């Protein structure tokens, strides 16, 4: 079962990578590695925060709220996203 789990994980990573590549090329976009690295830093900091709260015995609702609030702030601080991009995303209406 462990081998099946690892193969599934690797397969899904490959599918995600190929699908992302297809979408980005269809849109004519190129990913910026610096921006991806800054998003990874923000996600790691969020994970550390949520892990610390979990270790302190925080309930699941607080963990979810901490993740939802901290990641956008950390992404903004790390420079993975700009304030104008956040405003643009929040202003968009669902189709």
Biopython code that builds the backbone (N, CA, C, O; Angstrom):
import numpy as np
from Bio.PDB.StructureBuilder import StructureBuilder

atoms = [
    (1, "UNK", "N", (0.812, -1.200, 0.000)),
    (1, "UNK", "CA", (0.000, 0.000, 0.000)),
    (1, "UNK", "C", (0.856, 1.265, 0.000)),
    (1, "UNK", "O", (0.444, 2.290, -0.543)),
    (2, "UNK", "N", (2.039, 1.202, 0.601)),
    (2, "UNK", "CA", (2.909, 2.379, 0.597)),
    (2, "UNK", "C", (3.426, 2.675, -0.814)),
    (2, "UNK", "O", (3.505, 3.832, -1.225)),
    (3, "UNK", "N", (3.774, 1.630, -1.539)),
    (3, "UNK", "CA", (4.234, 1.827, -2.919)),
    (3, "UNK", "C", (3.118, 2.418, -3.767)),
    (3, "UNK", "O", (3.365, 3.302, -4.587)),
    (4, "UNK", "N", (1.897, 1.941, -3.578)),
    (4, "UNK", "CA", (0.761, 2.471, -4.334)),
    (4, "UNK", "C", (0.526, 3.945, -4.007)),
    (4, "UNK", "O", (0.198, 4.735, -4.892)),
    (5, "UNK", "N", (0.694, 4.310, -2.749)),
    (5, "UNK", "CA", (0.522, 5.715, -2.357)),
    (5, "UNK", "C", (1.583, 6.588, -3.010)),
    (5, "UNK", "O", (1.270, 7.668, -3.510)),
    (6, "UNK", "N", (2.838, 6.135, -3.014)),
    (6, "UNK", "CA", (3.912, 6.918, -3.632)),
    (6, "UNK", "C", (3.724, 7.037, -5.137)),
    (6, "UNK", "O", (3.935, 8.107, -5.709)),
    (7, "UNK", "N", (3.328, 5.942, -5.781)),
    (7, "UNK", "CA", (3.101, 5.980, -7.229)),
    (7, "UNK", "C", (1.948, 6.929, -7.551)),
    (7, "UNK", "O", (2.014, 7.680, -8.524)),
    (8, "UNK", "N", (0.902, 6.896, -6.746)),
    (8, "UNK", "CA", (-0.222, 7.809, -6.953)),
    (8, "UNK", "C", (0.223, 9.258, -6.791)),
    (8, "UNK", "O", (-0.149, 10.114, -7.594)),
    (9, "UNK", "N", (1.009, 9.536, -5.766)),
    (9, "UNK", "CA", (1.505, 10.893, -5.547)),
    (9, "UNK", "C", (2.342, 11.366, -6.727)),
    (9, "UNK", "O", (2.150, 12.480, -7.215)),
    (10, "UNK", "N", (3.264, 10.536, -7.189)),
    (10, "UNK", "CA", (4.109, 10.913, -8.318)),
    (10, "UNK", "C", (3.300, 11.088, -9.598)),
    (10, "UNK", "O", (3.566, 11.995, -10.387)),
    (11, "UNK", "N", (2.314, 10.219, -9.801)),
    (11, "UNK", "CA", (1.461, 10.338, -10.981)),
    (11, "UNK", "C", (0.668, 11.636, -10.961)),
    (11, "UNK", "O", (0.568, 12.322, -11.978)),
    (12, "UNK", "N", (0.113, 11.969, -9.822)),
    (12, "UNK", "CA", (-0.661, 13.210, -9.715)),
    (12, "UNK", "C", (0.233, 14.435, -9.894)),
    (12, "UNK", "O", (-0.186, 15.422, -10.500)),
    (13, "UNK", "N", (1.450, 14.381, -9.377)),
    (13, "UNK", "CA", (2.388, 15.492, -9.573)),
    (13, "UNK", "C", (2.721, 15.647, -11.052)),
    (13, "UNK", "O", (2.796, 16.767, -11.557)),
    (14, "UNK", "N", (2.921, 14.538, -11.743)),
    (14, "UNK", "CA", (3.201, 14.582, -13.176)),
    (14, "UNK", "C", (2.013, 15.135, -13.952)),
    (14, "UNK", "O", (2.186, 15.976, -14.834)),
    (15, "UNK", "N", (0.809, 14.670, -13.631)),
    (15, "UNK", "CA", (-0.400, 15.158, -14.306)),
    (15, "UNK", "C", (-0.576, 16.651, -14.063)),
    (15, "UNK", "O", (-0.890, 17.398, -14.989)),
    (16, "UNK", "N", (-0.375, 17.089, -12.824)),
    (16, "UNK", "CA", (-0.513, 18.511, -12.504)),
    (16, "UNK", "C", (0.520, 19.345, -13.261)),
    (16, "UNK", "O", (0.201, 20.411, -13.787)),
    (17, "UNK", "N", (1.739, 18.860, -13.310)),
    (17, "UNK", "CA", (2.782, 19.584, -14.026)),
    (17, "UNK", "C", (2.492, 19.703, -15.519)),
    (17, "UNK", "O", (2.646, 20.776, -16.103)),
    (18, "UNK", "N", (2.072, 18.596, -16.135)),
    (18, "UNK", "CA", (1.768, 18.622, -17.565)),
    (18, "UNK", "C", (0.535, 19.479, -17.867)),
    (18, "UNK", "O", (0.509, 20.204, -18.861)),
    (19, "UNK", "N", (-0.478, 19.394, -17.013)),
    (19, "UNK", "CA", (-1.670, 20.215, -17.219)),
    (19, "UNK", "C", (-1.340, 21.692, -17.043)),
    (19, "UNK", "O", (-1.802, 22.527, -17.820)),
    (20, "UNK", "N", (-0.549, 22.018, -16.033)),
    (20, "UNK", "CA", (-0.131, 23.407, -15.825)),
    (20, "UNK", "C", (0.655, 23.941, -17.002)),
    (20, "UNK", "O", (0.461, 25.080, -17.427)),
    (21, "UNK", "N", (1.541, 23.114, -17.524)),
    (21, "UNK", "CA", (2.327, 23.514, -18.694)),
    (21, "UNK", "C", (1.428, 23.777, -19.902)),
    (21, "UNK", "O", (1.619, 24.754, -20.625)),
    (22, "UNK", "N", (0.446, 22.896, -20.114)),
    (22, "UNK", "CA", (-0.469, 23.062, -21.246)),
    (22, "UNK", "C", (-1.297, 24.338, -21.108)),
    (22, "UNK", "O", (-1.482, 25.070, -22.080)),
    (23, "UNK", "N", (-1.788, 24.600, -19.911)),
    (23, "UNK", "CA", (-2.597, 25.801, -19.683)),
    (23, "UNK", "C", (-1.756, 27.057, -19.858)),
    (23, "UNK", "O", (-2.181, 28.006, -20.518)),
    (24, "UNK", "N", (-0.573, 27.066, -19.275)),
    (24, "UNK", "CA", (0.284, 28.246, -19.387)),
    (24, "UNK", "C", (0.698, 28.507, -20.832)),
    (24, "UNK", "O", (0.749, 29.661, -21.258)),
    (25, "UNK", "N", (0.994, 27.455, -21.590)),
    (25, "UNK", "CA", (1.375, 27.680, -22.988)),
    (25, "UNK", "C", (0.180, 28.126, -23.808)),
    (25, "UNK", "O", (0.333, 28.938, -24.721)),
    (26, "UNK", "N", (-1.020, 27.611, -23.502)),
    (26, "UNK", "CA", (-2.219, 28.044, -24.225)),
    (26, "UNK", "C", (-2.526, 29.511, -23.945)),
    (26, "UNK", "O", (-3.038, 30.218, -24.813)),
    (27, "UNK", "N", (-2.216, 29.965, -22.741)),
    (27, "UNK", "CA", (-2.452, 31.361, -22.369)),
    (27, "UNK", "C", (-1.280, 32.263, -22.741)),
    (27, "UNK", "O", (-1.381, 33.486, -22.643)),
    (28, "UNK", "N", (-0.182, 31.670, -23.161)),
    (28, "UNK", "CA", (0.996, 32.449, -23.514)),
    (28, "UNK", "C", (1.708, 33.026, -22.308)),
    (28, "UNK", "O", (2.314, 34.094, -22.396)),
    (29, "UNK", "N", (1.643, 32.335, -21.187)),
    (29, "UNK", "CA", (2.275, 32.814, -19.953)),
    (29, "UNK", "C", (3.500, 31.975, -19.627)),
    (29, "UNK", "O", (3.569, 30.792, -19.959)),
    (30, "UNK", "N", (4.463, 32.606, -18.971)),
    (30, "UNK", "CA", (5.648, 31.902, -18.493)),
    (30, "UNK", "C", (5.734, 32.094, -16.985)),
    (30, "UNK", "O", (5.686, 33.223, -16.497)),
    (31, "UNK", "N", (5.861, 30.994, -16.245)),
    (31, "UNK", "CA", (5.971, 31.138, -14.786)),
    (31, "UNK", "C", (7.302, 31.781, -14.400)),
    (31, "UNK", "O", (8.341, 31.490, -14.994)),
    (32, "UNK", "N", (7.256, 32.644, -13.414)),
    (32, "UNK", "CA", (8.470, 33.275, -12.908)),
    (32, "UNK", "C", (8.925, 32.512, -11.665)),
    (32, "UNK", "O", (8.211, 32.453, -10.664)),
    (33, "UNK", "N", (10.107, 31.939, -11.741)),
    (33, "UNK", "CA", (10.590, 31.088, -10.652)),
    (33, "UNK", "C", (10.745, 31.855, -9.347)),
    (33, "UNK", "O", (10.515, 31.293, -8.276)),
    (34, "UNK", "N", (11.127, 33.119, -9.413)),
    (34, "UNK", "CA", (11.254, 33.915, -8.196)),
    (34, "UNK", "C", (9.917, 34.073, -7.488)),
    (34, "UNK", "O", (9.837, 34.012, -6.261)),
    (35, "UNK", "N", (8.892, 34.272, -8.263)),
    (35, "UNK", "CA", (7.557, 34.425, -7.679)),
    (35, "UNK", "C", (7.073, 33.114, -7.076)),
    (35, "UNK", "O", (6.446, 33.103, -6.016)),
    (36, "UNK", "N", (7.367, 32.015, -7.754)),
    (36, "UNK", "CA", (6.991, 30.700, -7.224)),
    (36, "UNK", "C", (7.742, 30.438, -5.917)),
    (36, "UNK", "O", (7.160, 29.931, -4.958)),
    (37, "UNK", "N", (9.006, 30.777, -5.877)),
    (37, "UNK", "CA", (9.807, 30.586, -4.655)),
    (37, "UNK", "C", (9.247, 31.414, -3.502)),
    (37, "UNK", "O", (9.204, 30.945, -2.365)),
    (38, "UNK", "N", (8.820, 32.635, -3.787)),
    (38, "UNK", "CA", (8.244, 33.481, -2.729)),
    (38, "UNK", "C", (6.915, 32.905, -2.235)),
    (38, "UNK", "O", (6.603, 33.003, -1.048)),
    (39, "UNK", "N", (6.132, 32.305, -3.137)),
    (39, "UNK", "CA", (4.885, 31.659, -2.725)),
    (39, "UNK", "C", (5.176, 30.435, -1.854)),
    (39, "UNK", "O", (4.452, 30.165, -0.895)),
    (40, "UNK", "N", (6.228, 29.705, -2.187)),
    (40, "UNK", "CA", (6.625, 28.548, -1.377)),
    (40, "UNK", "C", (7.065, 29.005, 0.015)),
    (40, "UNK", "O", (6.747, 28.349, 1.007)),
    (41, "UNK", "N", (7.785, 30.112, 0.098)),
    (41, "UNK", "CA", (8.204, 30.654, 1.397)),
    (41, "UNK", "C", (6.974, 31.034, 2.224)),
    (41, "UNK", "O", (6.912, 30.739, 3.418)),
    (42, "UNK", "N", (5.999, 31.686, 1.594)),
    (42, "UNK", "CA", (4.777, 32.078, 2.309)),
    (42, "UNK", "C", (4.005, 30.848, 2.769)),
    (42, "UNK", "O", (3.490, 30.826, 3.887)),
    (43, "UNK", "N", (3.917, 29.823, 1.922)),
    (43, "UNK", "CA", (3.200, 28.602, 2.291)),
    (43, "UNK", "C", (3.908, 27.868, 3.430)),
    (43, "UNK", "O", (3.260, 27.317, 4.320)),
    (44, "UNK", "N", (5.236, 27.867, 3.396)),
    (44, "UNK", "CA", (5.993, 27.218, 4.465)),
    (44, "UNK", "C", (5.798, 27.948, 5.794)),
    (44, "UNK", "O", (5.650, 27.312, 6.837)),
    (45, "UNK", "N", (5.800, 29.275, 5.756)),
    (45, "UNK", "CA", (5.566, 30.058, 6.973)),
    (45, "UNK", "C", (4.159, 29.812, 7.506)),
    (45, "UNK", "O", (3.965, 29.693, 8.716)),
    (46, "UNK", "N", (3.172, 29.736, 6.606)),
    (46, "UNK", "CA", (1.811, 29.447, 7.034)),
    (46, "UNK", "C", (1.735, 28.063, 7.666)),
    (46, "UNK", "O", (1.085, 27.878, 8.695)),
    (47, "UNK", "N", (2.399, 27.093, 7.048)),
    (47, "UNK", "CA", (2.405, 25.741, 7.599)),
    (47, "UNK", "C", (3.036, 25.687, 8.974)),
    (47, "UNK", "O", (2.560, 24.971, 9.855)),
    (48, "UNK", "N", (4.108, 26.442, 9.160)),
    (48, "UNK", "CA", (4.755, 26.495, 10.474)),
    (48, "UNK", "C", (3.821, 27.105, 11.517)),
    (48, "UNK", "O", (3.734, 26.617, 12.643)),
    (49, "UNK", "N", (3.129, 28.168, 11.136)),
    (49, "UNK", "CA", (2.182, 28.803, 12.053)),
    (49, "UNK", "C", (1.060, 27.853, 12.437)),
    (49, "UNK", "O", (0.739, 27.701, 13.615)),
    (50, "UNK", "N", (0.461, 27.211, 11.428)),
    (50, "UNK", "CA", (-0.641, 26.279, 11.692)),
    (50, "UNK", "C", (-0.136, 25.078, 12.500)),
    (50, "UNK", "O", (-0.837, 24.588, 13.385)),
    (51, "UNK", "N", (1.069, 24.608, 12.197)),
    (51, "UNK", "CA", (1.641, 23.499, 12.963)),
    (51, "UNK", "C", (1.867, 23.867, 14.416)),
    (51, "UNK", "O", (1.619, 23.061, 15.313)),
    (52, "UNK", "N", (2.338, 25.082, 14.648)),
    (52, "UNK", "CA", (2.548, 25.539, 16.031)),
    (52, "UNK", "C", (1.221, 25.647, 16.777)),
    (52, "UNK", "O", (1.118, 25.267, 17.943)),
    (53, "UNK", "N", (0.211, 26.171, 16.089)),
    (53, "UNK", "CA", (-1.111, 26.265, 16.723)),
    (53, "UNK", "C", (-1.690, 24.880, 17.015)),
    (53, "UNK", "O", (-2.311, 24.655, 18.054)),
    (54, "UNK", "N", (-1.469, 23.959, 16.074)),
    (54, "UNK", "CA", (-1.964, 22.588, 16.279)),
    (54, "UNK", "C", (-1.259, 21.948, 17.465)),
    (54, "UNK", "O", (-1.884, 21.276, 18.285)),
    (55, "UNK", "N", (0.054, 22.166, 17.547)),
    (55, "UNK", "CA", (0.812, 21.624, 18.672)),
    (55, "UNK", "C", (0.353, 22.189, 20.010)),
    (55, "UNK", "O", (0.464, 21.538, 21.048)),
    (56, "UNK", "N", (-0.167, 23.422, 19.965)),
    (56, "UNK", "CA", (-0.677, 24.053, 21.183)),
    (56, "UNK", "C", (-2.097, 23.605, 21.502)),
    (56, "UNK", "O", (-2.668, 24.018, 22.511)),
    (57, "UNK", "N", (-2.675, 22.756, 20.639)),
    (57, "UNK", "CA", (-4.009, 22.230, 20.910)),
    (57, "UNK", "C", (-5.150, 23.072, 20.378)),
    (57, "UNK", "O", (-6.276, 22.947, 20.861)),
    (58, "UNK", "N", (-4.894, 23.927, 19.398)),
    (58, "UNK", "CA", (-5.948, 24.785, 18.842)),
    (58, "UNK", "C", (-6.987, 23.928, 18.112)),
    (58, "UNK", "O", (-6.635, 22.923, 17.494)),
    (59, "UNK", "N", (-8.255, 24.318, 18.179)),
    (59, "UNK", "CA", (-9.301, 23.577, 17.465)),
    (59, "UNK", "C", (-9.185, 23.781, 15.949)),
    (59, "UNK", "O", (-8.561, 24.735, 15.485)),
    (60, "UNK", "N", (-9.792, 22.876, 15.197)),
    (60, "UNK", "CA", (-9.681, 22.890, 13.741)),
    (60, "UNK", "C", (-10.194, 24.197, 13.134)),
    (60, "UNK", "O", (-9.633, 24.672, 12.147)),
    (61, "UNK", "N", (-11.227, 24.774, 13.691)),
    (61, "UNK", "CA", (-11.757, 26.037, 13.170)),
    (61, "UNK", "C", (-10.726, 27.161, 13.244)),
    (61, "UNK", "O", (-10.595, 27.965, 12.320)),
    (62, "UNK", "N", (-10.003, 27.201, 14.351)),
    (62, "UNK", "CA", (-8.959, 28.215, 14.502)),
    (62, "UNK", "C", (-7.809, 27.957, 13.529)),
    (62, "UNK", "O", (-7.237, 28.896, 12.976)),
    (63, "UNK", "N", (-7.472, 26.686, 13.322)),
    (63, "UNK", "CA", (-6.418, 26.357, 12.360)),
    (63, "UNK", "C", (-6.799, 26.798, 10.949)),
    (63, "UNK", "O", (-5.975, 27.345, 10.216)),
    (64, "UNK", "N", (-8.046, 26.557, 10.581)),
    (64, "UNK", "CA", (-8.518, 26.962, 9.253)),
    (64, "UNK", "C", (-8.523, 28.480, 9.114)),
    (64, "UNK", "O", (-8.112, 29.011, 8.083)),
    (65, "UNK", "N", (-8.980, 29.167, 10.132)),
    (65, "UNK", "CA", (-9.007, 30.628, 10.089)),
    (65, "UNK", "C", (-7.595, 31.198, 10.033)),
    (65, "UNK", "O", (-7.338, 32.157, 9.305)),
    (66, "UNK", "N", (-6.685, 30.611, 10.796)),
    (66, "UNK", "CA", (-5.301, 31.086, 10.794)),
    (66, "UNK", "C", (-4.673, 30.904, 9.418)),
    (66, "UNK", "O", (-3.949, 31.781, 8.946)),
    (67, "UNK", "N", (-4.943, 29.776, 8.775)),
    (67, "UNK", "CA", (-4.411, 29.534, 7.432)),
    (67, "UNK", "C", (-5.010, 30.504, 6.423)),
    (67, "UNK", "O", (-4.298, 31.056, 5.585)),
    (68, "UNK", "N", (-6.324, 30.710, 6.507)),
    (68, "UNK", "CA", (-7.012, 31.584, 5.548)),
    (68, "UNK", "C", (-6.572, 33.036, 5.665)),
    (68, "UNK", "O", (-6.528, 33.751, 4.664)),
    (69, "UNK", "N", (-6.251, 33.474, 6.862)),
    (69, "UNK", "CA", (-5.847, 34.862, 7.071)),
    (69, "UNK", "C", (-4.338, 35.043, 6.851)),
    (69, "UNK", "O", (-3.900, 36.032, 6.264)),
    (70, "UNK", "N", (-3.558, 34.076, 7.330)),
    (70, "UNK", "CA", (-2.108, 34.271, 7.299)),
    (70, "UNK", "C", (-1.513, 34.118, 5.906)),
    (70, "UNK", "O", (-0.586, 34.853, 5.569)),
    (71, "UNK", "N", (-2.004, 33.197, 5.082)),
    (71, "UNK", "CA", (-1.360, 32.991, 3.784)),
    (71, "UNK", "C", (-1.426, 34.225, 2.888)),
    (71, "UNK", "O", (-0.395, 34.603, 2.332)),
    (72, "UNK", "N", (-2.581, 34.878, 2.715)),
    (72, "UNK", "CA", (-2.565, 36.086, 1.881)),
    (72, "UNK", "C", (-1.631, 37.170, 2.423)),
    (72, "UNK", "O", (-0.948, 37.848, 1.655)),
    (73, "UNK", "N", (-1.605, 37.328, 3.736)),
    (73, "UNK", "CA", (-0.706, 38.325, 4.326)),
    (73, "UNK", "C", (0.752, 37.957, 4.099)),
    (73, "UNK", "O", (1.564, 38.811, 3.744)),
    (74, "UNK", "N", (1.084, 36.689, 4.302)),
    (74, "UNK", "CA", (2.466, 36.254, 4.098)),
    (74, "UNK", "C", (2.867, 36.324, 2.632)),
    (74, "UNK", "O", (4.008, 36.664, 2.321)),
    (75, "UNK", "N", (1.947, 36.008, 1.730)),
    (75, "UNK", "CA", (2.233, 36.111, 0.298)),
    (75, "UNK", "C", (2.478, 37.562, -0.087)),
    (75, "UNK", "O", (3.336, 37.851, -0.922)),
    (76, "UNK", "N", (1.734, 38.465, 0.514)),
    (76, "UNK", "CA", (1.924, 39.890, 0.263)),
    (76, "UNK", "C", (3.277, 40.361, 0.808)),
    (76, "UNK", "O", (4.006, 41.086, 0.132)),
    (77, "UNK", "N", (3.601, 39.948, 2.021)),
    (77, "UNK", "CA", (4.873, 40.334, 2.633)),
    (77, "UNK", "C", (6.050, 39.756, 1.851)),
    (77, "UNK", "O", (7.057, 40.436, 1.653)),
    (78, "UNK", "N", (5.931, 38.512, 1.407)),
    (78, "UNK", "CA", (7.019, 37.858, 0.680)),
    (78, "UNK", "C", (7.157, 38.369, -0.750)),
    (78, "UNK", "O", (8.176, 38.130, -1.399)),
    (79, "UNK", "N", (6.149, 39.062, -1.239)),
    (79, "UNK", "CA", (6.208, 39.593, -2.593)),
    (79, "UNK", "C", (5.720, 38.617, -3.656)),
    (79, "UNK", "O", (5.974, 38.815, -4.844)),
    (80, "UNK", "N", (5.018, 37.558, -3.233)),
    (80, "UNK", "CA", (4.479, 36.598, -4.192)),
    (80, "UNK", "C", (3.282, 37.181, -4.933)),
    (80, "UNK", "O", (2.959, 36.750, -6.040)),
    (81, "UNK", "N", (2.637, 38.149, -4.325)),
    (81, "UNK", "CA", (1.470, 38.802, -4.918)),
    (81, "UNK", "C", (1.504, 40.267, -4.500)),
    (81, "UNK", "O", (1.990, 40.605, -3.421)),
    (82, "UNK", "N", (0.985, 41.126, -5.360)),
    (82, "UNK", "CA", (0.968, 42.551, -5.022)),
    (82, "UNK", "C", (-0.407, 42.945, -4.486)),
    (82, "UNK", "O", (-1.390, 42.228, -4.672)),
    (83, "UNK", "N", (-0.455, 44.078, -3.831)),
    (83, "UNK", "CA", (-1.713, 44.568, -3.279)),
    (83, "UNK", "C", (-2.723, 44.837, -4.391)),
    (83, "UNK", "O", (-3.914, 44.576, -4.220)),
    (84, "UNK", "N", (-2.268, 45.349, -5.512)),
    (84, "UNK", "CA", (-3.187, 45.610, -6.622)),
    (84, "UNK", "C", (-3.752, 44.311, -7.192)),
    (84, "UNK", "O", (-4.904, 44.276, -7.623)),
    (85, "UNK", "N", (-2.952, 43.243, -7.198)),
    (85, "UNK", "CA", (-3.457, 41.949, -7.666)),
    (85, "UNK", "C", (-4.503, 41.392, -6.707)),
    (85, "UNK", "O", (-5.508, 40.832, -7.145)),
    (86, "UNK", "N", (-4.278, 41.541, -5.409)),
    (86, "UNK", "CA", (-5.274, 41.098, -4.435)),
    (86, "UNK", "C", (-6.581, 41.871, -4.585)),
    (86, "UNK", "O", (-7.666, 41.292, -4.534)),
    (87, "UNK", "N", (-6.464, 43.179, -4.770)),
    (87, "UNK", "CA", (-7.677, 43.988, -4.963)),
    (87, "UNK", "C", (-8.420, 43.573, -6.214)),
    (87, "UNK", "O", (-9.649, 43.501, -6.215)),
    (88, "UNK", "N", (-7.687, 43.301, -7.277)),
    (88, "UNK", "CA", (-8.292, 42.870, -8.532)),
    (88, "UNK", "C", (-9.022, 41.543, -8.368)),
    (88, "UNK", "O", (-10.124, 41.366, -8.887)),
    (89, "UNK", "N", (-8.408, 40.616, -7.647)),
    (89, "UNK", "CA", (-9.055, 39.323, -7.409)),
    (89, "UNK", "C", (-10.321, 39.464, -6.572)),
    (89, "UNK", "O", (-11.317, 38.785, -6.822)),
    (90, "UNK", "N", (-10.279, 40.346, -5.581)),
    (90, "UNK", "CA", (-11.441, 40.515, -4.707)),
    (90, "UNK", "C", (-12.567, 41.273, -5.414)),
    (90, "UNK", "O", (-13.732, 41.129, -5.044)),
    (91, "UNK", "N", (-12.237, 42.065, -6.411)),
    (91, "UNK", "CA", (-13.256, 42.853, -7.118)),
    (91, "UNK", "C", (-13.976, 42.044, -8.199)),
    (91, "UNK", "O", (-15.054, 42.435, -8.647)),
    (92, "UNK", "N", (-13.394, 40.928, -8.618)),
    (92, "UNK", "CA", (-14.002, 40.139, -9.691)),
    (92, "UNK", "C", (-15.301, 39.501, -9.224)),
    (92, "UNK", "O", (-15.428, 39.045, -8.088)),
    (93, "UNK", "N", (-16.248, 39.488, -10.129)),
    (93, "UNK", "CA", (-17.549, 38.876, -9.872)),
    (93, "UNK", "C", (-17.543, 37.478, -10.457)),
    (93, "UNK", "O", (-16.925, 37.238, -11.495)),
    (94, "UNK", "N", (-18.224, 36.557, -9.800)),
    (94, "UNK", "CA", (-18.355, 35.190, -10.330)),
    (94, "UNK", "C", (-19.263, 35.231, -11.549)),
    (94, "UNK", "O", (-20.246, 35.972, -11.569)),
    (95, "UNK", "N", (-18.938, 34.430, -12.576)),
    (95, "UNK", "CA", (-19.791, 34.435, -13.784)),
    (95, "UNK", "C", (-21.136, 33.817, -13.551)),
    (95, "UNK", "O", (-21.953, 33.752, -14.470)),
]
sb = StructureBuilder()
sb.init_structure("model")
sb.init_model(0)
sb.init_chain("A")
sb.init_seg("    ")
for serial, (resi, resn, name, xyz) in enumerate(atoms, 1):
    if name == "N":
        sb.init_residue(resn, " ", resi, " ")
    sb.init_atom(name, np.array(xyz, "f"), 0.0, 1.0, " ", f" {name:<3s}", serial, name[0])
structure = sb.get_structure()
